[in-house]
Amino acid sequence: MDLSTKYAGLQLRNPLIVSSSKITGSVANIKKCADMGSGAIVLKSVFEEQILDAIQEQFSKDDMYFWFPEAEEHVKSLSTGQGVQPYLNLIKESKSAVDIPVIASVNCIGGDLWVDFAGRIEEAGADAIELNIAVVPYDENMDGNTVEDVYRRIVKSVVDTVGIPVIVKLGFYFSNIVKMSKTIQDAGAGGLVVFNRFYRPDIDTGSLEIVNHNYLSSPGELTIPLRWVGLLSGRLDIDISASTGIHSPDDVVKQLLAGAVTTQFCSTLYKNGIEQIAKMKDGLESWMDGKGFDKIDDFRGKVGSDTLQKAAFERIQYLERTLL
Ligand SMILES: Cc1cc2nc3c(=O)[nH]c(=O)nc-3n(C[C@H](O)[C@H](O)[C@H](O)COP(=O)(O)O)c2cc1C
């Protein structure tokens, strides 16, 4: 059976990608993911704050940077190199350990500093770069267009800097996800991850403190990305990778039927072990076998492509009284 898939210009042996998390922060785990059959892995993100922290630390050590601002530029390039060297090593070591695509990941909050760093990611041998962009607009005077322009600018500057494919991972807090996705496509990205699952703080009513104990997704969370994969895949040319709530082979099948080019997951690996990748792959194959499909393109986008089914993805209110 042929599971091969082309995603953002990369040739993958199957559409099962291990998404960015602590799991993909070590070469031993990455090797295990490849051995269990994953099509590609996305490395744990390097955070823009990590790069900035390294710089800040240098500044705080010496007043000289206040009096001699030209020294600041020097320290910036120095710290950028120092703060992120372990990440560049992770790329190099992963690349020599596995023969599936290794996608590096940068968590961007809006600054420009790491754009140069994107070039170093490419030099280190990453096959593609995933931008995990999370601009949280706290400023009540910042309008939606301004926020969206930050995304456009980030994508454009990285696309102009590197020759490898650029993939963008989005959250779903936009007033018009289709327009935002089109903007990202027009800025030159080859792939779009729909969606990231952001940190979800909760409150412990005993200790009166903020806690984070729901850091893994549950299967029910699949439906929001499923809707948007269905709505985006017929409209845009960019390759869509489904993310959040994919826990079983059936979830993979659903996202491919809705039009996803690849699927990404990590919560199910935290819950069931990295071995779960082999179960996802076997389950996908046996479903295809049962339906008589030989390759992914035989059924990708099959649900949601006609007008009636598309309308079902678009509908947001319940119509049937019996459902209420
Ligand atoms: C422990 C943990 C760490 C994560 N770290 C990152 C990260 O560094 N960068 C990133 O883009 N996403 C990160 N994510 C988000 C995942 O890549 C993924 O998009 C999200 O968890 C939804 O997929 P899931 O339902 O399979 O968990 C992390 C998720 C978890 C659970």
The ligand as a Gaussian input file, in Angstrom:
#p B3LYP/6-31G(d) Opt

LIG

0 1
 C        4.061000      18.954000      26.385000
 C        3.822000      19.697000      25.101000
 C        4.816000      20.528000      24.582000
 C        4.601000      21.227000      23.400000
 N        5.586000      22.029000      22.893000
 C        5.392000      22.655000      21.695000
 C        6.429000      23.426000      21.116000
 O        7.534000      23.570000      21.644000
 N        6.169000      24.028000      19.926000
 C        4.971000      23.897000      19.273000
 O        4.809000      24.452000      18.166000
 N        3.976000      23.170000      19.803000
 C        4.160000      22.548000      20.979000
 N        3.151000      21.790000      21.514000
 C        1.872000      21.699000      20.779000
 C        1.825000      20.415000      19.931000
 O        2.819000      20.407000      18.934000
 C        0.475000      20.232000      19.231000
 O        0.280000      21.230000      18.257000
 C       -0.697000      20.285000      20.213000
 O       -0.399000      19.637000      21.433000
 C       -1.943000      19.645000      19.598000
 O       -1.715000      18.299000      19.232000
 P       -2.206000      17.077000      20.160000
 O       -3.678000      17.147000      20.215000
 O       -1.701000      15.848000      19.488000
 O       -1.580000      17.297000      21.497000
 C        3.357000      21.083000      22.702000
 C        2.379000      20.229000      23.226000
 C        2.598000      19.538000      24.416000
 C        1.511000      18.635000      24.939000

